[in-house]
Amino acid sequence: MDVGFNLSGTLVAGCTANGQIKMFNVNTKRELGEMIGHNEDEISRVVFSPSGNRILTASADKTARYV
């Protein structure tokens, strides 16, 4: 549904229609982790916080969450 990069461009997070968020290291192309949020509702937007240590998501359930 959406992807977001951290400020240094080394991490990318992607979100899906079934409420999953996956994070990857751009340089190694390895998955770093997977999270479930928003009660498995569609996540339509994902962005990194300015510090890069949190991710903000927006969902079809009309909420925004930090993960």
Beta strands, then each sheet from edge to edge (+ up, - down):
strand 1: 2-5
strand 2: 11-15
strand 3: 20-25
strand 4: 30-36
strand 5: 43-48
strand 6: 55-59
strand 7: 64-66
sheet 1: 1+ 2- 3+ 4-
sheet 2: 5+ 6- 7+
end
